[in-house]
């Protein structure tokens, strides 16, 4: 029986002896005659990931292959790693699977919150830095499994999901009966190739993904041939991991991880370089992409560096004057105020005694924070803090609400020095938008390392969010977890102005 003729596998259908209600289909792995579903466990009242192998029990070969897949999945259930969804249960005909369901075997795993890998690349390939960060946890999981003598079966893109904190995870475990460790390594290389090019480089992939182009000798064309800006090392490792040759081919996940670590380290060095905007205003955007600068942009960058150097020199001179004044036996004879960076202190009062004034706090920079590295309208981020109610930053328009496409989107404000805010006031016409206020140790800190200090649902107009007590920080994130729904299947939110109010 083919998967297309199994009437039970429809959204809303119930299988597994009435225990699992099918919610949404995530994909099809034709190599295993398997369908991948999100389902609801009626007994435990939780969502699960089902790998369902279809066929007729009279087909002894197909039944044997399904039984072997279930056995391998059960054996791998003892292996735990953040890069692999935990196997909860396995079902076989007569043991959880009822006669007549047309199911030869089923692997039940915990559900992975986030989004499908296919949705992540729907708008195009990812930058090298984003691809390496996404892939590393899955590569580490494969390496750990191989050391334990296990094969995961991470060689099909629809079996992979992107977690809510932006990492790839094998969400539908269940290796093919004939799969070996080499297939996991090939799968890792193929997923890297997919992230960099949007093409799938192994047989048996989804029909809606273009296959990777090949050269005259039948070998897969390197990603850097399609996109010359990609690092040569990363492009090379994607291709070499697919080759079965003993010379030049990569045969272990450890070798892939080594290159991923190297690329990640190089990307980290440029992670906080502000992109030079072509607009007249000086937009500063946090980015993990290497800036591609033309002649005009390089000129602007050199000018900016020169101005920064002069400003730094001025601060050094100012500090020297203050130090000399501090050790001087004579009091200052000037009658004016003592100027401290960021505030004005009355004459006769030292900067150490001056309290931090309450009132508006202007961030030094603001940028779009996105764990998928596909920021929405990043060049407009500064419009949310330009004190102009006629300008705005808005998200992209999503036809599915969060977290279908991504777990959220936000604006990360960075202040010149650590501060504690009393409140944040958001002016927005997007009623129903839900936000979390998070503090972070750095502008590019992973989402799981940020801390929620407040949450609110925006009204149309101004919404003031009171903040509790927390340690002063330089980085404050407004994280949108739910977009405003226009009632037409469109989900989008707009922020016209953000007012940060410093605590006393």
Steps between C-alpha positions, in 0.01 A plus 500: 500500500645836407484802722272671252226236540496491879182686589585500871794736455306822477506792738249422773533125455574277798754214489692279741197344660324835531783660696656739246300766317679632189540878499724598207720319252866607508631301207548171319810280488441289190815294561336350809140523376450718806291805578602752767220648711438724796239330716327530835547226759151467646617307806780734607342815350813617318620542143734239353691438177397184314707318239241270341612220266223400264439179308323169482577230757496245221809667355754315713796699370339836583383369838851380578652836412249682719566263790875559468448880503288475814762281670778744417293793628431314824870426539580871450245605764771476765701773325412852614628821345348848438553444127268196490137466599458236771328177395200445730353180359494265201198317363470187286203306359328332791687719747324835481417483128159361410435272200369685198684828571751429223789582734805276528673688781506831684762695694365747758731785605461817703377795295759765411368854533618738228463481125567264211840516336323538165326816620833644613650488151178590317619857445849402387837371621650608833827684567798285594500607865132419547538162331789397725321601820187311397686186402746461789255345754385241245861423408588455866204265544611286206857488631378391845271234355777354286727474804219304666478268197166641384368632169245783516368520144547877463506490121163645399418874529139452609615299801681811627340791685634834624457543875360816653853610593627459144670157484449202272359186659416152373128516580389175334749227598487157337798396283442285192579131561806514274626844614859523623700773677626619163141590406475732801819677388363533147174631645687762702684613186176506300325710765792744499477511120126569529551786746763662275327450163136402546574176302494137619805291414389142582258262324150458638447859614171691499357561154451872565875564551724547200778241483860616524661560160769259389810533283595299190640220718177475699641655818305765685597859417654687795278758677763770440451449125136601542573770760859628476480693828491176705818402689700247302551271802127478570415439135767234476389308809140488374612334175772277644263351758281378212784320320556128549861514382767399749722789392368848575163391634385585854379189678442619859281763659797607713674633188190700407471639853860617488430714194171627648683611816762677289239688293300588813811647663572710192139620482502591870778750436271696265172432680472850648626707207231759415390492140552830317163626382449672167242730659590845623431404862754287685305177551690251713395138457638198680585242237673167472559540128829610357444853364531524123632850448525697181741790451259757643430286808872446565550877484222554754646231725846662491346836590307339786816335631680835488221673692500219756876532544471876559219445749706239684794739516270769642379266773861412592591868525191567712590213734854633533370846595265349759778290655734801522217703658427226749856495633536879493525675841293796378127478445366576159450872445250458221141583585339275238369146541721192490408304190473124539439274202124467458397748770567844647604528865464831690823679597643376828351151472726216388393258235515216753237676714273584208187284487395349168213719388162349423357581160531399135795282405609505137667179379836531330382259231207278415471207263268220394552183707417180312610146592456383138733770370231629265422833669189688397566848353826536689588837345186653653576398859625844606166655400352352816715733714533810278242704700288530187153350523459512122775243440488136602655155495275208414540125471458306181152373419458138612215285373547269798536630856810442711654252558411337166771684305719621785469520880480879501669823395624794701689825539819494707597836651857552619585782740834673546525381859311258726165639607184388676176605338181572690269464199479469124224673305419361156296701250339266249179470298529118508251399765542146634876484452656311790850590614752394760760735645827312535845602625818361347872493566576587137315621194548165327438279804304179423131527585524234770763711678273805520273555800132601491427786740154604375235419240199681357240509225506822301195716452445733206693809607736519796568206730715560807674192637621528859821312576589339828835500674792349308873542468605795281580398143603657172279281282119489507293294256138557403410149382177459302343160566164564331432725203189707445248306292314707241228238467593414139768242574761776521715531811707816530591752769623858484691704758499877456694609807665351808564710811746356751466658846793465736440412866629730778 
